[in-house]
Amino acid sequence: MGALQYIKNFIQDKDVAAIAPSSKFLVERVCRWIDFSEPCRIVEYGPGDGVFSEYMLEHMGPESSLLLIESNENFVRQLRERTRRDDRATVVCDRAENVREIMEAIQMPEADYVVSGIPFSFLDDDTRKDLLVRTRSVLSDDGKFLVYQNYNHMEEPLRRHFPSVTKEYELFNLPPMFAYEALKNGPDNGQHLRANSAS
Ligand SMILES: C[S@@+](CC[C@H](N)C(=O)[O-])C[C@H]1O[C@@H](n2cnc3c(N)ncnc32)[C@H](O)[C@@H]1O
């Protein structure tokens, strides 16, 4: 997809939320949290034109799988074209909010990683909370939720829903991005979450 088409998608669809794909610096920073040496099941929310997807497909092994959930039809067409010859990849035109139903439909029981670039700030509070709960529920016991956002509004909700969150900052991206690694289960065996849900 050319730069012009990307900008057109941005103008036509507010959910695209970026005028250009993520930089290779951001892709590498986020994907450093993925252990590609083991077979893994990855779900990506909002892959856009596939800059993360392509990197992950390049680095993951033959027994791994990648589910791409993208709401913009133009991007979906491009992703299908880009992954046509790779049967590790499944592209679904839908919203991340439906992750559980989508995974059931393709018989993916759980995910080792969920990588997300969707603009969480566009979701209302209930939808955002529900998506965090759903995302944690589809992760395997040692699964991770990897998120990048252009300002630091996700740190607090992530900490509320995930027991261990690491934050980094990538300057070499337009715009610069916060990146988070959130673990489904942290070293305290979920006590932190039980305390949060009680309050
Ligand atoms: C900021 S762009 C990131 C694109 C790509 N991941 C990248 O890093 O260049 C956000 C992407 O999320 C998609 N998107 C936004 N909300 C979504 C949702 N609720 N479910 C699925 N995709 C969504 C947009 O269409 C867009 O492709």
The ligand as an SDF file (V2000), in Angstrom:
LIG
                    3D

 27 29  0  0  0  0  0  0  0  0999 V2000
   -2.6980    3.1720   14.5460 C   0  0  0  0  0  0  0  0  0  0  0  0
   -3.1960    2.0310   13.2630 S   0  0  0  0  0  0  0  0  0  0  0  0
   -1.8970    0.7980   13.4800 C   0  0  0  0  0  0  0  0  0  0  0  0
   -1.6570    0.0060   12.2170 C   0  0  0  0  0  0  0  0  0  0  0  0
   -0.4690   -0.9800   12.2840 C   0  0  0  0  0  0  0  0  0  0  0  0
   -0.6210   -1.9310   13.3470 N   0  0  0  0  0  0  0  0  0  0  0  0
    0.8370   -0.2560   12.4420 C   0  0  0  0  0  0  0  0  0  0  0  0
    1.4560   -0.4030   13.5070 O   0  0  0  0  0  0  0  0  0  0  0  0
    1.2560    0.4400   11.5210 O   0  0  0  0  0  0  0  0  0  0  0  0
   -4.6290    1.2840   14.0370 C   0  0  0  0  0  0  0  0  0  0  0  0
   -5.2390    0.1360   13.2440 C   0  0  0  0  0  0  0  0  0  0  0  0
   -6.2600   -0.4690   14.0380 O   0  0  0  0  0  0  0  0  0  0  0  0
   -7.4490   -0.6730   13.2520 C   0  0  0  0  0  0  0  0  0  0  0  0
   -8.5340   -0.6620   14.2390 N   0  0  0  0  0  0  0  0  0  0  0  0
   -8.9890    0.3880   14.9680 C   0  0  0  0  0  0  0  0  0  0  0  0
   -9.9220   -0.0080   15.8340 N   0  0  0  0  0  0  0  0  0  0  0  0
  -10.0670   -1.3550   15.6750 C   0  0  0  0  0  0  0  0  0  0  0  0
  -10.8640   -2.3510   16.3250 C   0  0  0  0  0  0  0  0  0  0  0  0
  -11.6920   -2.0340   17.3140 N   0  0  0  0  0  0  0  0  0  0  0  0
  -10.7210   -3.6370   15.9190 N   0  0  0  0  0  0  0  0  0  0  0  0
   -9.8570   -3.9700   14.9230 C   0  0  0  0  0  0  0  0  0  0  0  0
   -9.0870   -3.0820   14.2700 N   0  0  0  0  0  0  0  0  0  0  0  0
   -9.1800   -1.7810   14.6530 C   0  0  0  0  0  0  0  0  0  0  0  0
   -7.4250    0.4740   12.2760 C   0  0  0  0  0  0  0  0  0  0  0  0
   -8.2250    0.2270   11.1430 O   0  0  0  0  0  0  0  0  0  0  0  0
   -5.9330    0.5550   11.9530 C   0  0  0  0  0  0  0  0  0  0  0  0
   -5.5900   -0.3490   10.9460 O   0  0  0  0  0  0  0  0  0  0  0  0
  1  2  1  0
  2  3  1  0
  2 10  1  0
  3  4  1  0
  4  5  1  0
  5  6  1  0
  5  7  1  0
  7  8  2  0
  7  9  1  0
 10 11  1  0
 11 12  1  0
 11 26  1  0
 12 13  1  0
 13 14  1  0
 13 24  1  0
 14 15  1  0
 14 23  1  0
 15 16  2  0
 16 17  1  0
 17 18  1  0
 17 23  2  0
 18 19  1  0
 18 20  2  0
 20 21  1  0
 21 22  2  0
 22 23  1  0
 24 25  1  0
 24 26  1  0
 26 27  1  0
M  CHG  2   2   1   9  -1
M  END
$$$$
